[in-house]
Every structure is written in structure tokens, then in C-alpha cells.
Amino acid sequence: METGIISLKSGSRPEGMADVPGVCDLSLTRAVVQYRESDGSVSGAGSLDDIGLAVVVDGGFAGAAEALDLGSGNLKILDLSSELIVLGWVHQPTLDYINNLIETQQEELASYSFQLAIKLLSRIGFGPLTRSTLLRIGFRDICQDLDLHEDTSVRIVLNPDHDVMRVNLDYRGGSLIFTVPEGDRCRIKEEALVEAFPENQIIYVGQQYLDGPARYEVLFAVASSLTGVRLECSVIRKGLIHLLEMFEPKRHEVIGQHLAIFGHRDTLSQIPLREYSSQVIVVSDEPSGRDAAATDTVH
């Protein structure tokens, strides 16, 4: 779901479906939806705890819906004026329980919401629509391990002048985006990125004739399974740890000690998606003849 998020106190929420002629009266209440923050440029907007997956708790309005983000347990007003993607539905007793927690037990809401997210992702399964949510959960773990703060990014201090490079993940495009303060290319940074991500293509995106930040993008192949998503997150984690070792050795040492004691987060391992391994044989490389066909079976 590509929507904007407007404030709960904005007053811009419409009164109901009747105020929009020709709009279907189908309510989105109980729908499981994806959403993206309104800035939409890089997937670094919003709170770190949010995962972009929500249950609509009140969807009987024309242009907006009240939804519960299943990562943070925060209520949001989602603007429905853009494309809407519904992944599924929860049962009415589940919605009743959510509303009860909202009214009486706010402290338990986040924990229950994320448990529900794990169950829903397991039920929906891996696919083009859930890939971005799984990547967001995996990158959230990396942010919490390496640079816990409110934004969905990892910050790396580049020099004694405290110039900061911000790292975000484009969940839909599957690329890791490094935003640097200066617009000109820097050989030191480029060599560091190549060393940290030796198997990935890296591109520079600058602004011609304009001053301002530039960015480098580390490109990843589109993951075709949950295992592929976890592998991508592992490569991202190792690459960022390598950059911290290069640019912030003291911070790298502290983080290394912490991870050695507590281990790194791996929330994606909690999602019990059943995946089947496939046997791949290059038939053209096999010896020809009846004997080969009799002894080897291609699956």
C-alpha cells in the first residue's frame, strides 16, 4: 500500500463514505495492508519500530483509514488517495481483541501486534508483495544492533569533522543507499564501499549543477525466497560492520563486544515459512547416450 501518513489531529479526515459520490461502500475494516510513509523517496522515513504492515481497525471512511502498525503497535491515519494493496483479512474476534488492547492495555499492544505480524506473514507466505516487509524487518534488526535511534537508518561518522553518512534500505528496489553530505565523488569512500561489498554493483548518483548531498547505491539481486532475504540482510550487516571498523574503530569495538555477548537479532528466523530446496542439473553438460539416461535421473 503506497499511502501517506497524516496526523491523528490533522482534522482532514472525511466524515464518511457518503460524502464522495460514486464510492463503493466496502469497508476496509479488518484488512491487512501495506503502507509507505508519504515522503516515499528512500525507505528511511517513519519510526524504526514500524514495519509498514498494518491492520485497519476503522476503514469505513472515504479517504482515510485508522490502522495499527504491527511492528510498533502505533495507531496511524493512512491516506487512501493513492494505490491500495490489501494482503489479507483478520477475523472479527482478532479485531475485537486488538480494540480491547487499544482501550485498556496499551503496554501489551506492541508485543501482541508483532506476534500477529509473524503469524500473518507465515500465512500469506513469501512473494513480491511481502518481500518489502520482510526486508524492512531484517533491516530494522540491523539498525537496532548497529545504531539504535528513532530513524530507519544507520549513521557512520566519516571524519573528525563529524561528517555523517546515512545508510537506508530501499525495500522495494532492493538497494542499499548511502547518502553523503558532499556532492562530489570521493575515492576514499568509493574504495571503502567496494571493499565492504565486493560482490555487488555500486553506482554513484549526483546532482549536476546543484549543491547538495549525493548518494551511492549498492545494488542487490531481487530475492526469490525468505532465505534470499536473510542472505541479503547478512551481506548488508557484514558490509556495514566493515565500514564501521574502517571509519569508527572505537565504536566498532564496542558494538563487537555487545554482539559477542548477546548475539545479533534475527527476527526473520521466527517466521516459519516452508521452503523447498530444488535440485538443479545442467543437462547439456551430461554425457549423451542411453546409459547416462538410465543411471541419472533429472528432477
Phi and psi in degrees as a GROMACS rama.xvg file:
@    title "Ramachandran Plot"
@    xaxis  label "Phi"
@    yaxis  label "Psi"
@TYPE xy
-100.131  99.6625  GLU-2
-134.58  167.249  THR-3
-96.1099  165.347  GLY-4
-116.601  124.896  ILE-5
-112.218  157.694  ILE-6
-66.2109  146.929  SER-7
-62.5991  -22.7405  LEU-8
-105.715  15.936  LYS-9
-71.5898  -25.8415  SER-10
75.9872  5.78365  GLY-11
-93.4641  2.40066  SER-12
-71.6335  131.579  ARG-13
-69.8814  160.434  PRO-14
-72.2299  -33.4936  GLU-15
173.321  179.583  GLY-16
-66.6793  -26.5916  MET-17
-66.9384  -17.7894  ALA-18
-81.9748  -3.03487  ASP-19
-120.569  105.363  VAL-20
-60.89  138.011  PRO-21
81.8762  3.04577  GLY-22
-85.3227  134.349  VAL-23
-66.5672  146.31  CYS-24
-86.598  13.4156  ASP-25
-66.1374  124.009  LEU-26
-85.8172  141.864  SER-27
-89.8263  1.91055  LEU-28
-56.4371  133.825  THR-29
84.9768  -2.75731  ARG-30
-74.9012  142.755  ALA-31
-96.9835  117.513  VAL-32
-128.81  158.231  VAL-33
-101.226  149.176  GLN-34
-143.76  161.508  TYR-35
-133.826  141.042  ARG-36
-60.0564  154.145  GLU-37
-65.9698  -24.823  SER-38
-71.1599  -35.459  ASP-39
60.9439  -2.36069  GLY-40
-70.1793  -64.6739  SER-41
-118.863  148.968  VAL-42
-77.2741  48.8364  SER-43
-112.878  3.6206  GLY-44
-81.4146  166.934  ALA-45
83.7977  -178.909  GLY-46
-81.9414  150.011  SER-47
-60.6377  -35.6181  LEU-48
-72.1179  -24.282  ASP-49
-67.9031  146.258  ASP-50
-120.369  4.07753  ILE-51
75.1372  12.3569  GLY-52
-120.776  128.976  LEU-53
-142.464  158.131  ALA-54
-109.321  127.338  VAL-55
-76.3194  118.803  VAL-56
-95.7589  -18.281  VAL-57
-150.595  99.9314  ASP-58
-120.419  28.5264  GLY-59
-95.1485  26.7295  GLY-60
-117.502  157.257  PHE-61
-69.4662  -48.6255  ALA-62
-116.016  0.496437  GLY-63
-150.633  157.972  ALA-64
-141.443  142.826  ALA-65
-90.4523  124.766  GLU-66
-135.664  155.349  ALA-67
-107.319  116.201  LEU-68
-69.2022  129.111  ASP-69
-82.851  -1.57185  LEU-70
-92.9168  -48.8338  GLY-71
-96.1264  -22.2197  SER-72
76.7395  18.1354  GLY-73
-91.9867  142.503  ASN-74
-84.5927  136.988  LEU-75
-134.293  153.517  LYS-76
-102.443  113.403  ILE-77
-96.0711  129.994  LEU-78
-79.5591  120.799  ASP-79
-97.0446  17.818  LEU-80
-76.2677  -15.5082  SER-81
-105.058  -170.839  SER-82
-58.5954  139.87  GLU-83
-118.314  128.344  LEU-84
-119.552  118.707  ILE-85
-103.808  122.192  VAL-86
-89.4821  -23.1913  LEU-87
172.367  -164.81  GLY-88
-140.284  148.264  TRP-89
-100.982  157.765  VAL-90
-74.7183  157.591  HIS-91
-58.483  -42.0799  GLN-92
-59.3344  -34.234  PRO-93
-65.0879  -43.3546  THR-94
-64.6575  -39.15  LEU-95
-61.5396  -40.3008  ASP-96
-67.0813  -40.0395  TYR-97
-60.7091  -46.4596  ILE-98
-62.5106  -34.5084  ASN-99
-66.4555  -41.3156  ASN-100
-65.686  -38.911  LEU-101
-59.9856  -38.2653  ILE-102
-84.3718  -31.4143  GLU-103
-122.901  -27.127  THR-104
-136.697  66.3254  GLN-105
-58.9258  -33.9806  GLN-106
-66.9262  -23.7418  GLU-107
-95.1753  -5.96405  GLU-108
-65.7047  -44.9025  LEU-109
-63.8323  -42.78  ALA-110
-63.5409  -46.1983  SER-111
-66.2152  -39.035  TYR-112
-60.3302  -43.9344  SER-113
-71.839  -34.7396  PHE-114
-60.7121  -39.6628  GLN-115
-65.7702  -38.6941  LEU-116
-60.8924  -42.86  ALA-117
-61.0637  -43.992  ILE-118
-65.258  -41.979  LYS-119
-66.8062  -42.4678  LEU-120
-65.268  -35.4031  LEU-121
-65.6126  -37.7652  SER-122
-74.8347  -41.753  ARG-123
-70.9303  -37.6888  ILE-124
86.6334  174.307  GLY-125
-81.5258  141.25  PHE-126
-176.545  179.357  GLY-127
-57.2786  -29.9105  PRO-128
-81.9757  -27.272  LEU-129
-97.6972  -12.0557  THR-130
-57.027  -44.7653  ARG-131
-64.6909  -37.601  SER-132
-66.4136  -41.8866  THR-133
-64.1629  -40.6193  LEU-134
-63.3246  -38.8781  LEU-135
-64.6831  -40.5113  ARG-136
-64.9711  -43.6184  ILE-137
-63.7306  -41.6659  GLY-138
-71.2557  -30.2444  PHE-139
-60.9085  -41.2937  ARG-140
-58.8708  -43.3593  ASP-141
-63.3842  -44.4475  ILE-142
-60.8514  -42.1169  CYS-143
-67.0419  -32.4907  GLN-144
-77.6525  -36.2971  ASP-145
-103.233  -28.876  LEU-146
-160.53  71.9081  ASP-147
-69.7209  111.864  LEU-148
-154.75  -171.534  HIS-149
-78.1579  -23.8458  GLU-150
-91.2653  157.498  ASP-151
-87.4874  69.6718  THR-152
-156.568  162.247  SER-153
-114.616  130.129  VAL-154
-103.193  135.853  ARG-155
-127.901  121.195  ILE-156
-80.3231  123.617  VAL-157
-88.7721  -28.8649  LEU-158
-156.495  174.38  ASN-159
-61.5912  -19.1071  PRO-160
-79.1793  1.04237  ASP-161
64.2146  33.6028  HIS-162
-70.7319  131.504  ASP-163
-112.224  131.844  VAL-164
-101.251  126.664  MET-165
-102.466  137.943  ARG-166
-116.664  121.258  VAL-167
-124.353  161.365  ASN-168
-114.453  126.3  LEU-169
-82.5103  99.8512  ASP-170
-64.6755  -34.013  TYR-171
-83.159  -40.058  ARG-172
-82.7444  -21.0498  GLY-173
77.4142  24.2265  GLY-174
-115.645  149.13  SER-175
-94.7534  126.257  LEU-176
-112.616  123.694  ILE-177
-107.557  115.085  PHE-178
-99.4897  121.383  THR-179
-110.287  148.669  VAL-180
-66.6644  -36.2863  PRO-181
-96.7735  150.704  GLU-182
-84.4573  -18.3982  GLY-183
-80.1173  152.477  ASP-184
-68.8408  147.798  ARG-185
-131.769  119.771  CYS-186
-63.4199  -37.5035  ARG-187
-61.9694  -45.875  ILE-188
-65.7523  -42.5139  LYS-189
-64.4219  -42.0675  GLU-190
-64.8581  -36.6702  GLU-191
-65.3663  -41.4819  ALA-192
-65.8713  -41.3133  LEU-193
-63.9909  -38.799  VAL-194
-69.2722  -35.5599  GLU-195
-76.9173  -31.4252  ALA-196
-129.161  69.0422  PHE-197
-68.6628  -21.9112  PRO-198
-95.3351  -2.49166  GLU-199
-109.237  149.685  ASN-200
-78.3294  136.306  GLN-201
-124.039  130.378  ILE-202
-122.725  152.127  ILE-203
-105.384  133.541  TYR-204
-125.372  107.74  VAL-205
-114.9  176.917  GLY-206
-112.929  114.822  GLN-207
-71.307  134.465  GLN-208
64.4935  11.9163  TYR-209
-130.45  140.127  LEU-210
-84.4778  146.39  ASP-211
148.584  177.745  GLY-212
-67.1856  152.789  PRO-213
-119.187  175.146  ALA-214
-144.658  153.544  ARG-215
-112.583  141.098  TYR-216
-118.67  126.337  GLU-217
-97.5242  115.831  VAL-218
-91.0268  140.097  LEU-219
-122.973  148.43  PHE-220
-67.4537  150.158  ALA-221
-68.1807  121.827  VAL-222
-66.3345  138.567  ALA-223
-107.543  5.04977  SER-224
-161.527  169.252  SER-225
-62.9494  -36.5774  LEU-226
-59.7815  -40.0398  THR-227
-64.9493  -38.2202  GLY-228
-64.3941  -43.6159  VAL-229
-65.119  -37.2174  ARG-230
-65.2564  -42.5678  LEU-231
-60.6963  -43.3564  GLU-232
-64.3357  -35.3985  CYS-233
-65.4276  -41.5901  SER-234
-64.7376  -41.7901  VAL-235
-61.8669  -46.1928  ILE-236
-60.2162  -48.4876  ARG-237
-63.3439  -39.8496  LYS-238
-65.0708  -42.5907  GLY-239
-69.2114  -36.926  LEU-240
-63.2313  -38.2317  ILE-241
-63.8747  -40.9915  HIS-242
-66.2389  -38.2485  LEU-243
-63.1929  -38.2735  LEU-244
-63.8361  -34.8139  GLU-245
-75.964  -45.1948  MET-246
-97.929  -28.6513  PHE-247
-135.049  72.7959  GLU-248
-61.0402  -36.8765  PRO-249
-66.4208  -43.7056  LYS-250
-65.2991  -38.999  ARG-251
-60.2006  -39.9294  HIS-252
-64.605  -43.0488  GLU-253
-64.3701  -46.0028  VAL-254
-62.7013  -40.1109  ILE-255
-61.8587  -40.2656  GLY-256
-65.3511  -41.1474  GLN-257
-64.1647  -45.913  HIS-258
-69.4151  -30.5706  LEU-259
-65.203  -31.7069  ALA-260
-84.2051  -48.612  ILE-261
-100.66  -15.2548  PHE-262
79.2529  165.105  GLY-263
-92.784  153.34  HIS-264
-70.3972  142.622  ARG-265
-145.964  68.2098  ASP-266
-62.5546  -32.8324  THR-267
-62.1534  -23.4883  LEU-268
-69.8055  -14.6515  SER-269
-82.2837  -9.97299  GLN-270
-91.3583  109.052  ILE-271
-82.26  67.8121  PRO-272
-84.011  129.076  LEU-273
-82.8508  120.808  ARG-274
-123.241  141.981  GLU-275
-108.365  131.496  TYR-276
-80.8608  143.609  SER-277
-112.613  142.011  SER-278
-93.2487  125.665  GLN-279
-115.305  123.722  VAL-280
-126.847  130.213  ILE-281
-80.9647  102.533  VAL-282
-64.6373  -34.9542  VAL-283
-66.6178  -19.7339  SER-284
-88.7126  -8.14475  ASP-285
-79.3424  151.699  GLU-286
-65.5876  140.022  PRO-287
-81.594  162.353  SER-288
122.729  161.527  GLY-289
-68.1266  -32.5917  ARG-290
-65.8276  -39.6799  ASP-291
-65.0673  -39.7285  ALA-292
-67.7601  -29.8077  ALA-293
-77.7371  -27.9422  ALA-294
-97.1343  -26.6472  THR-295
-113.841  135.305  ASP-296
-114.222  128.448  THR-297
-93.8876  125.586  VAL-298
